[in-house]
Amino acid sequence: MAIRFAFGAVASVIAGVVTLEFGARAGGLFLAFPAILVASLTLIERKEGTEAAVDDVSGAVLGAVGLAVFAIAVDAALARVSVGAAVALAFAAWLGTCLTLYLIVETVHRAHSRNR
């Protein structure tokens, strides 16, 4: 538990420093990083093996990319439409991005499994 808290604190401090140096937009993207990801991956790898940890990394990366797309879409849409419409458009962008990336990763994984 101490490892999780330490990594969470470090991730939060990094997001704060990025915000102070480069502004709220850049710092906000760093808040999409799961603060306890590194600690969780270490524990998963120890208890369930490397393959399980790699699967979690893949999901975290897809989620982070989706959240970044969501943030970019909200930022772009707010200049043109209402907040509700901007969030709806950003949700659609997030969903489309995550589903597309998932299908790509799953297709590559299945192709790799067949070639073994």
N, C-alpha and C positions, 0 to 999 in steps of 0.2 A: 504494500500500500504506500509506503514511503516513496518508492520509486515513481509510482503513478503521480503522487502529489508533486514531487520534484519536477518531473517532466512537464506536468500541467502548468506549474508556476513559470518554468523557463519559457514555454510556448507563449504564455500570456505576456511575459516581459518582452519577448522578441516582437510580438504584435504591437505592444505599446511603443517600443523604440522605433519600429518602422513607421508607425502613425506620427510620431513626433518629427521624424526626419523627412518623411515623404508625403505626409498628409493622410487624412481619414480614408480616402479611397484605397490607397495602397495598404494601409493598416487593416482595413476591413477584409481584404482578401486573405490576409494572414490569419484572421479570426476563423476562417473556414477550415483551417488545419485542426484536426482533432487533437486537443491538448494532451491526451493520454495515449495517443497512437503508439508512440515508440515504446512506452512501458508495457502497453497491452500486447504488442507484438512480441516483446521479449518473453512475457509470461506464456503466451500461446505457443511460442516456439519450444519452450521448455516442457510444457505439459502435453502438447498435441503434435509437435513436430514441425519441421520447416515448411512442409507443403501447406499445412493449415495457416501458418503465418503469412506465406506468400499469397494465399487466397484472400486473406484480410487486407494485405497491402493493395492488391488489385482493386478491391472494393473501395478502399479509402481513396485511391487515386481517381477512380471514376467519380466518386462523390465530390471530391475537391474540384475536379474539372467542371462538374455540373454546377456547383455553387459559384464558381468563378463566372461561368456563363450567365447564371441567374443575376449576379451582381452587375455585370456589364450590360445585360439586357434591361434591367431596371433603370440603370443610369441613362442609357440611351433613350428609353421610352418616356421617362419622366418629363423630358423637354417637349414632348409632343402630345401626350395623353394624360388622363387623370391617374391618380395613384392606383386606384383599383384596376384600371385597364393595364397599367404598367406592370403591376404584380401578376396579373393574369397572363400577359405576354411573356414575362420572365419565367413563370411557371411552365408555360408551354415550351420555352427554349430549354429550360432545365430538363424537363421530361424527355424531349426529343434528343438532347445531347446524351443523357444517361442511357436511354434505351439503345441508341445507335452505338455508343461505345461498348455497352454490354454485349450486343449482338456481334460486334467485331471481335471482342475478346473471346467470347464463347466459340465463335467459328474458328478462330486461330487455335484455341485450346483443343477442340475436337479434331481438327486436321493434324495437330501435333500428336495427339493420342493415337490416331489411326496409323501414323507413320512409324510408331515404335515397334 
